[in-house]
Each structure stands twice: as structure tokens, then as C-alpha cells.
Amino acid sequence: MVESTAQGGAARQSRRAAIVDLGSNSVRMVVYEGVARNPVPIFNEKATLRLGAGLEATGLLSEEGIERALEVLSRYQAIGQAMGVKPFDVLATAAVRDARNGAEFVRAAQLRMPEARFRVLNGEEEADYSATGVLCALPDADGVVADIGGGSLELIRVRDSAYFDAGTTPLGVIRLRERSDDDVEAASKIARKTLADVAWLEDAKGKPLYLVGGAFRALARLHMARTDYPLNMVHLFRLNRQEAVEMAEWVVGASRKQMEKVGNVPRKRMIDAPFAAQVLLALLDRTEAPEVIFSAEGLREGWYMREVAARVADEEPMQALVQEMEGRLGRNPSFAEPLYMWLTSVFLERLGWKKDSFLALQFRLACMVSDVGSYDHPQYRAEQTYRRILYCHGVGFSHESRAFLALVLAGRYDIDRDSSVLEPSRRLLSKDYYEAAIQLGQAFRLVYVLSAGTETLLEGTHLTIKDEDQLVLSLHGGRLRSGGNAVSRQLNRLAESLGLEADLQ
């Protein structure tokens, strides 16, 4: 069960867990609050160290990187202590495990962080955590997870909420750049030769690629900015094969100046971007993947699900999130099921939404989160609720789902359909899905005017489509008649949006 605010703020603060992800290129500390199916980060800080720079040639961690790392880890120790985190884990990856001075560095780091538990992950463990992170967001993922770092590329086969064939390759962007002497064409040959030796990839041909890691995220951010994508959110950003190839080939051929002009990526990432693009092109050829799905959930979230939130791992992430939101921001969480049942005969049965898996799921989720704007200022309620849903932190929401649910809730609060605020939904949704969201939002508006969000006032009423051209609302008893004008007005608006005639009985 998802932890709710009914338990009070103290309950949420009673459990804070922190992970420090010590990679070849950067170090990041994330503090999570509470135990929920959707990780709730309350502190997130990254420092670029390039600890693995020069490792290919020297076999040693960078001296400059070590000095900087120890300074940053001292700061993270102070933060963890002040925030009262437990567990407090440091996970070191490819650079530290491969360097001859890796063990010496860990001993020095432990002196700076005496309250933290240090682990140097082997390649399979690193891959395991990355796969768990992807499955945290996408329990139904079926394909290949590719997690790129500075020193290595982890590859994992995922299917049926489980993972197989986890392993590591020396295709991290820093290492690949050094092995190829900064030659992107040479890097392409190295990547393709390395992937050709991963035999099990043959069995995953034709399945999607799930891309994890900062260098892959940089590719996505460049593409979003270059194409003016309406949602600057990498997590669950999707591209078909053709789009992914075009994106990667543009990065390979672009100059540093061209990438800087596009923007949306830290300059320190731009030097690695062409090498990440060559790895992606090699992966696309090796796996024949029909699409790529970017995931911001990787090693850190995998650690969270296994070490902190294992007891809620089986919950469906989207339903867990909307339940938590409605419980925290709505007036009556128990109203979701009566609302769902009251509208089922029209939307799922007569309008055929149950035949469309996307609409059927969004219908259920929308009912669960239908009242989250109830405490917002009425003048800004529609826009605020739209943005809250569109930009919420939740690991399971696809971009299309965000756009749909946000539009439903904006309609429920009577937003102007021509508002520029709705532009992301216009661009992310098909025309049919856009109209469906408008219709469901109008239906919610009718229900809340009719019932004030209470099961009691909804009892004994019925909404149905009769003779294919009439939307009939039946009110039994006299207690709702006094609100007839307001109810009639909303019924007429819903009927008009559905192309039907309204009949209030």
C-alpha cells in the first residue's frame, strides 16, 4: 500500500534513504523520502568528476578526479548526516572496479563518509540494478536495456517483469573516446565489433531498446530541442527506429558549435554525445530494434526498489501514483469507484473505449485522480491542475498518458479549449484521443455538479445513451431538482461534445 499523508508528515520523514552513484564520469547523490511505488526524491545533486578519464591508457583513476571526488563525498556525508538518511549507500561502478588504484581510492573515500556503506559493483550487479530501475517504470518491458556510463555499457534482457543475460561491455563514452583516439568513425567500428561478440543479443532481435544513462539522455535532449518537442522530459520519451537513426546520425555529423546552438544539454556532455550516438547506431543494427524508449530510471532507482521499497514493488506504478495524488490533494478518494461505475455504460460500453487499451486505462486512471485540483484557487484551478498532471514526478506515465490525463482534468475545471496552455496535449495526442479527453473532462464536470463529489447524491441517478442519438440523464427523487439548471447546462454541453441530443428526466 502506498504511504499517504493520512499518516502525517512525520511518518513520511521517518524514512529517508540515500544513494551515492559514483560513476566514471560523474557522482550523484539522491535522497528519497518515504517508501512508495514511485520514488520520491527530495534531494538530487550531481558533480562531474571524469574520474575515469585516462583510465584506458594508464589503468588508474584520474588524480584530479580523485581529489575532486573526495571533496564532493565529504559534502555528501554532511548532507546525509543532516537529513538523517538510512540506508546510506555508495555504489561505485566501472572506473573504480577496473582501476589499479580503485581499492585505494575507496579506502580514502570511506574515511570521508564513515556512515555510508560502500560497494564496488561488478558488471553483472550494475546491470541488475539498471534493469530493476527500468522495470520500476515499465513492468511490462520486453527488450534490451542498455545503460551507458563513462566506463562501460551494461546490457540486460528484460521480459515478463524479470531480467536475464545481464553483462557489461567496455563501451562507456569516456573509455570509447580514449580507445578510438577521439575518432568517431573508429569508435563505430569498435562498438560494432564489441556488440557482435554479445551472443545473446541475437535472441532479442526485433525488440525495443530501453536506453539508460546520462550520455543517452543527452542525445534525447538534443533531439527534443532540435525538433521543438513539447515536453522537455526524457523519461519514457519514445522514437521509432527511423527517428532514432536520424537523431544519432545528426549528432555524429554535427559540430560542437551546432550542438551548442541547439542547447538543452550541458556543454560537458557534448564531447561525449557523438560516441554515445555511435553506440546507439551499433545497437540498433545489432538488435534490429523497432523503437527506442529512454528511461531516466536506472541504477539508482533499481537500488531504491530492491533496498528500500521491495514491499511495494508489485504495485502498478501509474495506479499507485494517482491513488497517492488523490489521497493527498482530493476531497474524497472513495469517490473514484462510484464515478468509474457511473460513467462505464457510456464511455466503456456505448462509446467503445474498452476496445482501445489506451483509452480504457486512461479512463480508469482519470477517475482515480479526478479531484486533485479541488483545493486550488478557482481562478487558476484549470491551468494549475493541467500542469500538475503533465509535469508530475511519476515513473510510469508515458508522455501520451500525461497529455491525456492533464487535458481531462483541465476540462473538468472548464478550461478554455483554445488556451495556449493546452498546446502540449494538442501536439502529443491524436485528434481522436484529444477529443476523447475533452469529452471525459466534460463528463466529470457534469458528475461533480450533479453530486458535489459525493456517493450519496450520485445514488439513484443514471446516465445512458439511448437510440444511438440521445444522452439521457435520469434523476430519481426530488432532492436534485433544485440544481436542475446547472445540471441541465452541463448535460447539454456533454451531449454536444458527443454529438448527441440531451434528455434530462
N, C-alpha and C positions, 0 to 999 in steps of 0.2 A: 504493500500500500504506500502511495506517495505521501511523504510527510507534508502536512498542511499547516497553515497559520493558526488553525484552531488549537494547536499545541502551544502557540505563543512564540514570541521572538526568542525567548531564552532557549526553547527546545531546538530551534534551528541553529543557534550559536553553540549549542553544546557539542557539536561535532564539526570540526574543521580539519580538513586533511590537505596536505601539501605535497606536491611532487616537483622536483627539480630535474628537468630533462637536459642532460649535459651531452650535447652533440658535437660533431666535428666542426660545425660552422657556428653554432650559437648555443646559448644556455637560456632556458626559460623556466621561471617559477610560476606555478599556478596553485592558488589556494581555492579549494572547493568548500562550499558551506552546505551542511546537512547531508542527508542520504536520500537522493531522488533518482528516478529513472533517467531524467535529463540532467546531466551535471550542471551545477550552478557555480560558475567561477566568480569569486568576489575580489580576486587579485590576480593579475596576469602581467608579467613583466619579462621582456626578452633583452638580452645583450648579445651582440655579435662579437664572437671571440676569434673565430677561424683557428680554433685550437689544432685542427688537423692540417693547417697549411704547411707544406713542405714534408709531410709525413711520407709520401711516396718516395722521395729522394733520400731522406735522412733516417727514416724509421723512428723518428722522435716527434713528440708533441712540440709545437712552436713555443719557444721561450717567452716570447711576447704574449702569446695566448695564455700560457700558464700563469704569468704574473697578473694579467687582467682577470682570469678566471678566479683566482684566489681572492681578489678584491671583491668581485661580484658575489662569490659564495659567502664571504663574511657578511655582506649586506643581507643576503637571503637568510642566513642564520638569525640575524637580529629581527627580521620581519616574522619569521616563523615563530620565534620565541614570543614576540609581542602579540601575535594573533592566536597563540595557544593551539597550534596545529598538532594533530596526531591522527594517523601516522604522518611522518615527515620523511620522505624517501628521496634519495638522489639516484637516478638511473643514468649510468654512463654507457655510451654506445660505441660505434666503430672505432673512432680515433683513439679513445682511451684503451680499448681492448687490444688494438693492434700495435700500439706504440711500445717501444722497448722501455720507455720511461713512464708508461701508464700507471704501473703499480706505485711508483714513487710519487707521482702526482696525486693519486688517490689518498695516500697516507698524509700528504700535506693538506689536502682538502678536508680530510676528516678532522684535522686539528682546528680548522676554521669553522667546521659545522659539527660540533660534538654531539648535538641532539638528533642528528639525522642518521638514517640508515643508508649506507652506500651499497650499491650493487653495480657491478660491471656486467652488462648483459652480453651473452653470446649471441651470435647471429640468429639462431632459431628463437631464442627468447624475445629478442627485439621484434622479430616478425610476428610472434604470437601476440604480443601486446598490440601491435599495429592492427592485426586482423580483428582482435576483440574491439578495438576502437571503432573500426568501420562497422562491425556488426551491432555496436551500440546504437548507431544511427539507422542502419539498414539491415534489420534482422533477416530479410529475405534476399540479401545479396547473393548473387551466383556468378562468379567470375574470378578475376585475379586482382588481388590487392598489390599495388606497387608503391612502396614507401621509400621515397628518396631523401637522403640526407647528404651531408658533406662527404662522408667517408664510404657509404655503402648504399645499396639499393636492396631492400628486402622484398621478396616475392612470396605471396601466400595464396593458395587456392581456397576460396570460400564457397560454401554451398550448404543449404539446409541448416542455417544458424550455427555452422561449425566450420573449422578451417583445417586444411591438410597441406602437406608438402611445403611447409614453411622453410625458407632458406635465405641466404644472403649472397650478394654478389658485390664485387668491388667497383660499383658504378655510381658511387656518390659523386656529386658535382665537383667538389674540390679535387678529389682523387682522379676523376676522369680528366679534368682540365690539366692536371700535372702529368698524367700518363701520356696525354696526347700533345704535350708541349704547346698548349693553347691553340691547337689546330682543330677546328670544329669538324672538318672532314675526317681527320684521323680519329676523332672521338666517335664518329658514327661507325667506323669500321670496328673499333674496339667494342662498342656497345653491342653491335650485331653478332660479333664472334662470341662474346660472353654469353649472350642470351641463347645462342644456338646450342650451347652446352647444357642448358637447363632443360633436361629431357621431358619433365612432366608438363611443361607448357604446351606440348603437343596435344595433351588430353583436354586442355582448356580452350582450344581454338573456337572462335565464334562467340565467346562470352565477353561481357563488358569488362573494362578496366576500371578499377577504383583507385584513383590517384591521391596519394597522401604525401605530405612533406612540403616544406617552405618553397623549394625550387619549383615544384609543380604548381603550387598555389600562385607563384609569381607569373607563370605562363597564363593562368586563368585571369589574373588581374589585368595583365596587359591586354588580353583579348577583350575583356569587358570594357575597358576604357576605349580601345580602338574601335569597337563596334557600338559604343554608346548603349551598352546593355542596361536595362532599367533598374537592376537590383545589384548593388555592389556588395555581394555576399557570395564568397567562393563555395561555402558548404552546400553540397548537392547541386552545384552548377553542372549542367549536362551539355555535351556536344556529341553530335553524331560523328561517325568516322571521317567523313569528308571535311567537316568543320574542324575536327581535331588536327587533321593533317595540314589543313590550310593555316591554322593557328601556329603549329610548330614550325612549318616551313617559313612563315613570315619572320618568326623570331630568329631562326638560323640565318636568314638573309639580311636582317635588319642591322643597321649600325647602332652603336651606343647612343648617338645623338638622336636617332629616330625613336629608340625606346624611351629615352628621357623626355622627348616631346610628347609621347603618349601618356607617360606618367602612371600613377596608381601603384607603383612598385618602388620600394626603397632602392636607392642607387647601388647599394652594396649587393643587391640581388641580381642586378642587371648583368654583371660579369659572368654569373653562373647560368643565366637563362638560356643561352644557345646550347649549352651542354645538356641541360635538362630537356630541351626540345629534341636533341638528337637521341637521347634515351627514350623519349616518348615515341618518336618515329620508329625506332627499332622495336619497341614493344608492340606497336600497332601492327607492324609487319609480321612479327613472330607469332602473335596471338590471333590475328585477323579480327580484332575486337570491333563490333559494330558501333560501339559508343564508349565514351569515357565519362565517368562521374567523379567529380572532385569531392574529397572529404576533408573537412577541417578536423575531423575526429580521428586520431591516430594513437600513437604510443601512450600519450598522457591520459586520454580518455579510456584506453584499454586498461591501464593501471587502475584508474578510478573504478571501473566496473568490476575488476577482479579483486581489488584490495579493499574497497570501501563499500560499494553498492551491490555486491553479489546477490543479496537477498531480494533485490527488486529487478534483477536483470531480465527476468522473464516477462515483465510488463511491456505492453506495446508502447513505444516511445511517444507517438502522437497523442494517443488517448491519455497517457499519463500526464502529458503537458497540459492538455485542455482541461482535465479534471483539476489540476493544481491551479490553473489560472481562474477557473470559475469559482473554486473554493475560496480563493484569495480576493477576487475582485467582484464576484457576482453577489446577488442578494439571496438567491435560493437555489443552491446546487441541485436539490432534489427535483427541480422543475424540468431538467433535461429529458428525462424519460417520458413524462406525460406529453411534453412538446413533440418529441420524436414520434410517439404513437399517434398524436392528434393530426399530424401532417403526413403520416405514412400513406394513407389511402390516396392522397392527391399526388404527392411527388414520387414516391417509390412505385406505386401501383399504376395510377392512371397516366402519369407523365413518363413512366418507363425508366426512371432513374436506376432502379435495381438492376437493369440490364447493362449499365455502364459502371464498371467497378470504381472509377474515379469519382463520379457523382454520388454513388451510394456511400462511399467512405466520407466524402466531404459533408454530405447531409448529416451523417451521424456526428461527426466532429463539430459541425456548426451548431447543432442542437446543444451539445455539451458546453459550448463556450458562448452561448447566445446573449449573455447578460453582463459581459465583462466591462462594459462602459457605463454601467449604471451609476457609478459614483463620480464620474467626470462632470465638469462644468457643462451645462446643456448647450451653451453657445459653441463649444469646441468638441462636444462628445463624439460626433461622427468622425471628424478628422483624427482625433486622438485615438479612437478605437481602431480605425483603419491602420494607422501607423504602428500601434501596439502589436497588432497581429502580424503585419507584414514584416516587421523588424524584430520580432521576439526571438529570444535565445532558446532554441529548441532543436535537438539533434535530428529529429525525424521528419521535419517539414520540408517537402520539396518546394521549389520556387513557385510552381504552379499551384500547389496547395495553399501557400501563404497568400498568393494573389487572390485566390477564390474565397477563402475564409475572410480575409480582410474586406473584400468587396461585400460579402453577405452582411457583415456586421455594420459596415458603413451605411448600407441600405436600410438595415434595421433601425438606424438612427436618422434616416431620412436625409442623407447627403444629397447635394445637387449632383445629378448624374453627369453634368458637364464639367464638374470640378477637375482642375488640373491635378489635384491630389491623387486621383484615381488612375493616372497615366500608367504606373507600373502594371496594374491589372489589365488595362487595355492592351498592353504590349505582350504580356505573358500568357494571356488566356485566349483561346479560340473564341470566335464570335458566339458560338453556341454555349460554351461554358460561361462566358461573360454574361449573357442573357439569363442563364440558369441561376447564377449568383444573385443577379438583380431580383429575380422572381422569388428566390428563397428569402432574401432580405425583406422584401415586401410582405411575404407571408409571416415572418417573425414580427413585423410591425403590427400586423393585424392581431396576432395572438396576444401580444403584450398589451395592446389597447383593450382587447376583449377581457383579458384575465388579470391584468396587473401583475403578471408573473406568478400567479398562484394556481395550484392544482384545483382548489375549491371552485373558483369561478370558471374553470375550463370544463369541469364535470357537467355532463348533460348537454353539451354543445357538440356540434358535428360539422365538419367541412367535407364536401364531396364534389365531384364533377358528375353532372347528370346530363344524359343525352348528348354527350360529346361537345356541348356548346354552352352549358350553364355551370357556373360555380355557385354552389348552394351552401349557405351557412344557416344551420338550424339552431335556434336558441330556445331551449325549453325552460319554462318558468318565467316569472316577471322581473326577477332581480337585475337582469342585464338590459332591460328595455330602456332604462333611463339613459344609458350610454349609446343608444341606437344611432344617433347622428354620427358620432365619432367612429363607431364600429362600421356603419354603412359606408362611410367615406373610405376607410381602409380596405373594405371588401371590394369596393368598386375599383380601387387602384390595383389591387392584386388581380382581379378578374381582367382588367385591361392589359396588364403585363402578360397574362396568359392567353390573351386573345379570346376571352370568354365573356359571357353576359353574367352579371351578378344577380343573385336572388337571395334576399335575406328573409328567412321565415321565422 
